[in-house]
Amino acid sequence: MDIIIAYVDGQDPVWQKDYEKYMNAPVLAKRFRDWGTLPYLFRGIQYNMPFIENVFLVVSHESQVPDWVDRENVKVVLHKDYIPQEYLPTFNSTTISLFLHKIPGLGEQYLYFNDDIFPVGECKPEDYFRNGKVSIGISTHLFVSGMYKHHVKSSNQLARKALGKCPSPFFIRPQHACIPMLRSECEKIFSEQEAAIRGSVSRIRSNDNLNMSLYMSYLYYQGKVINKRISCKHVSMAAVTPSSIGSYITSPSRSFVCINDVSMSEEKYVEFRKALLEAFESKFPHKS
């Protein structure tokens, strides 16, 4: 089983120059500021997920790779290594995720991580894959609100079409956690629906995009998904104090914690960042 981590260093001048050129806007601090927590994601994987074979760090440029990354044990993947050149540079997470199965050397079973999800408790292989199926929580929805759900519904409809199923007003949505995936199934629907998938791809996020839930829907409608929620706690910086989030990291009740950034003053950012780093250092004091 492999892990893919998608990472953006919003402080990188090379990346910032591209972003401001193509987005025609300044970099948003809330979306791209550095919390300094990436080392603890690697430490958490090593400590709580010893069954992982390969870790792939996906970034846009070489300048995005932190100096401390051990390249003998971490496989660095640039966007150009697996995303077609005509879509680069990209600042769209849907584009980055739709082509992940094209990463050279990626195993059949893999987990996709954003860099805000951390394994803080014991994990087992069967939490994600069992008997040739993936395991994750699935919910059913009827109404669409916001761009993300529109992406999910469009992806769901294409998966149904690929499998010869009738259209439905309902659509499924995987829980927000690390995403277990089967590479061969991604490749199968991608090959069959390549024109539609490529037609949805854009450098900047738009309402017409598909996203990675396409592959989960494709698995689900073939009976290859076990509907069981991954043990994950979601924490919004808007709803906690620095001390409470620190306490949860050191004494978690679930296997993962997902920490969502929000708009906040520089003073609060400094306070939260200090609490996070102290808690993670206490939890994972040894370098991976």
HELIX and SHEET records of a PDB file:
HELIX    1   1 PRO A   13  MET A   23  1                                  11    
HELIX    2   2 ALA A   29  PHE A   32  1                                   4    
HELIX    3   3 LEU A   38  ASN A   48  1                                  11    
HELIX    4   4 GLU A   62  GLN A   64  5                                   3    
HELIX    5   5 HIS A   79  ASP A   81  5                                   3    
HELIX    6   6 GLN A   85  TYR A   87  5                                   3    
HELIX    7   7 SER A   93  LEU A   98  1                                   6    
HELIX    8   8 LEU A  100  LYS A  102  5                                   3    
HELIX    9   9 PRO A  125  ASP A  127  5                                   3    
HELIX   10  10 GLY A  146  ALA A  162  1                                  17    
HELIX   11  11 ARG A  183  GLU A  192  1                                  10    
HELIX   12  12 GLU A  194  SER A  200  1                                   7    
HELIX   13  13 SER A  213  TYR A  220  1                                   8    
HELIX   14  14 PRO A  242  THR A  250  1                                   9    
HELIX   15  15 GLU A  266  LYS A  283  1                                  18    
SHEET    1   A 5 LYS A  75  LEU A  78  0                                        
SHEET    2   A 5 ASN A  54  VAL A  59  1                                        
SHEET    3   A 5 ASP A   2  ALA A   6  1                                        
SHEET    4   A 5 GLN A 109  ASN A 114  1                                        
SHEET    5   A 5 ILE A 179  LEU A 182 -1                                        
SHEET    1   B 3 ILE A 117  PRO A 119  0                                        
SHEET    2   B 3 PHE A 256  ASN A 260 -1                                        
SHEET    3   B 3 CYS A 232  SER A 236  1                                        
SHEET    1   C 3 PHE A 129  ARG A 130  0                                        
SHEET    2   C 3 LYS A 133  ILE A 136 -1                                        
SHEET    3   C 3 VAL A 225  ASN A 227  1                                        
SHEET    1   D 2 ILE A 138  HIS A 141  0                                        
SHEET    2   D 2 PHE A 171  PRO A 174 -1                                        
END                                                                             
